[in-house]
Amino acid sequence: MRAFPLLDGKSAVIIFSCMQTDRLTIKAQEALQSARQIAHNRSHQEVDGEHLLAAMLEQADSLTPALLEKLGVSSEKISANN
């Protein structure tokens, strides 16, 4: 497994060992970085799907809100629950 320290330098976030972040798109790398920041701001020890979804909903020009709406899921309700 590969560990990424949170911004406070104390906690560690575990990302799947098969993930090579350098092979991700710039947008995906930005989403992961934003997810780490969200986890840190919430004093969470790990980055999980909740943080990544929140980051993807906040991204400029993100397709995530439109995809959720197409599935009948309100991105505003998801954002309000985070």
Buried (B, 14 or more C-beta within 10 A) or exposed (E): EEEBEBEEEEBEBEBEEEEEEEEEEEBBEBBBBBBBBBBBEEEBEEBEEBBBBBBBBBBEEBEBBEEBEEEEEEBEEBEEEE
